[in-house]
């Protein structure tokens, strides 16, 4: 497809209200040429002398070797950024189009497209009052769609979607005038749900479930005759309130065994935290108050033998504490009465 036709096709969905696209992408209006030292226009092109009812100068810039680098329009007699008014084209050193946009009194307005040095589209969308507006499409260097994003006057608004090279969904998000809202989902290349989170007013709010890959289990360990390694994953369940950790958090290991349960309030550990070993036996149980260990603390060896037992006050050992070895014998040198984390008597 011819490059101009390709741009027109890609820009077909841009909302109306912009300058005529035919004139925009194929400027052949008549008028005097630019300065004497400017490079020549591409064949069939002539300078634009008027844009949206205002007189403009068409300016051409070149690379050191004389190749055309840029064509832009400015309000007649001016060259400052705020006076840029009309369509603009830029080219790569190899002569292929790099980008095309429209400016109105220095602000981007209307359809816009950028291209890789190979000529393949990079991004296509539109601007309104110098902010991205409407749906934007983004492509990889092979020309495959990699993302769709929606904007309203420069702010993310609506659905954001990132794709794998095969077209499968990788990440889906929702925005409301710049703030992330609703459900965010992320998938693996195989289509497995990797993460699901809830947002409110730009902050995590509610339940978040996610999978974390930790390695591979060789096929021979699980008796897979096809020789396919198994991906190891742990599962997290988290809760948030206005972006802060809140409520119960849980963790399961690679075998699906729950190994942790803890509770939060206003981003601090608050309540009972329990840990288990991979075999399901209890490892420890601790109580927190506003981030400090408070209350009973118990820990066990993997043979279910109690390891330590005591009480914490403001994060420090207080009162009677007992310690045991794995075989059940007491560690007398550590046992005794404590005050402010110091052993004061047997």
Secondary structure, DSSP 8 states (H G I E B T S, - for coil): --HHHHHHHHTTTS-SSS--HHHHHS---------TTS----TT-----EETTEEEEEEEEE-TTS-EEEEEEEETT--SGGGB-EEEEEE-TTSSEEEEEEEETTEE-EEEEEE-TTS-EEEEEEEETTEE-EEEEEE-TTS-EEEEEEEETTEEEEEEEEE-TTS-EEEEEEEETTEEEEEEEEE-TTS-EEEEEEEETTEEEEEEEEEEEEEEE-GGGGT-TT---EEEEEEEEEEEETTEE-EEEEEE-TTS-EEEEEEEETTEE-EEEEEE-TTS-EEEEEEEETTEEEEEEEEE-TTS-EEEEEEEETTEEEEEEEEB-TTS-B-TTT-EEEETTEEEE-
